[in-house]
Amino acid sequence: MRFAWIAGVGHALIGGVVFFMTLHPLRDALEPHALDLIKVASAWQALQGLVLMIAATATRARLSAMLIAGGTAIAAAMLYYIIFSGNRPPYIVIAPIGGAISFAGWIGLLLTKPQFLK
């Protein structure tokens, strides 16, 4: 589950840094709606990173970890692209699909027995 650990740390780091940047550098650079959106996106990404780190140490759910990591990467990247570029591409539906993939990973975790309950 090294992949889940590395992906979790990466998501938590990126989400945490972006969220921290909303305090000063991004607060003045973005309009209020975009600032709210980036706060939600970065907090969600950091939370998903923590879930991946826990899953890496407490379960053997490789597929669930891959779904959470991939879905989070897709959704967060799309949201960051929209916020920082100002473009709303026609393929904006990709962000909700990434979220749905991530939630499928959560359902997989729900069905997985934790290692400490053996």
ABEGO torsion letter per residue (X at the ends): XAAAAAAAAAAAAAAAAAAAAAAAAAAAABBAAAAAAAAAAAAAAAAAAAAAAAAAAABABAAAAAAAAAAAAAAAAAAAAAAAAGBBBAAAAAAAAAAAAAAAAAAAAAABBBAAAX
